[in-house]
């Protein structure tokens, strides 16, 4: 049913300004993920080298 009351329409509350961003925001950045992938790859190659070639 259509609301025909004359009550004022509540205004939406404003979003909090500049919420602190956590670690998941930082990890979603492509340059950081590429850097961590390269470092992880180098560590993996070094570990495999130590395990199988020495």
ZAMARGU-4260 file (C-alpha; in steps of 0.2 Angstrom, whole numbers, plus 5000, padded with zeros to 4 digits):
<rodrens>
0) 5000/5000/5000 | 5006/5018/4996 | 5013/5027/5011 | 5004/5044/5011 | 5010/5050/5028
5) 5017/5068/5030 | 5032/5062/5041 | 5048/5069/5035 | 5059/5058/5026 | 5074/5053/5036
10) 5091/5058/5028 | 5104/5044/5026 | 5118/5046/5037 | 5135/5051/5030 | 5148/5038/5028
15) 5163/5039/5040 | 5177/5049/5032 | 5193/5040/5028 | 5191/5023/5037 | 5208/5016/5041
20) 5213/5003/5028 | 5220/4987/5034 | 5232/4974/5028 | 5221/4966/5015 | 5220/4983/5006
25) 5239/4983/5005 | 5240/4965/4998 | 5227/4969/4985 | 5239/4981/4976 | 5247/4973/4960
30) 5265/4979/4962 | 5266/4973/4980 | 5259/4956/4974 | 5272/4955/4960 | 5286/4959/4972
35) 5281/4946/4984 | 5279/4933/4970 | 5297/4937/4964 | 5304/4936/4982 | 5294/4920/4985
40) 5300/4912/4969 | 5318/4916/4973 | 5316/4909/4990 | 5308/4893/4982 | 5322/4891/4969
45) 5336/4893/4983 | 5327/4880/4994 | 5325/4868/4979 | 5344/4871/4975 | 5349/4867/4992
50) 5338/4851/4994 | 5342/4843/4977 | 5359/4850/4971 | 5370/4850/4986
</rodrens>
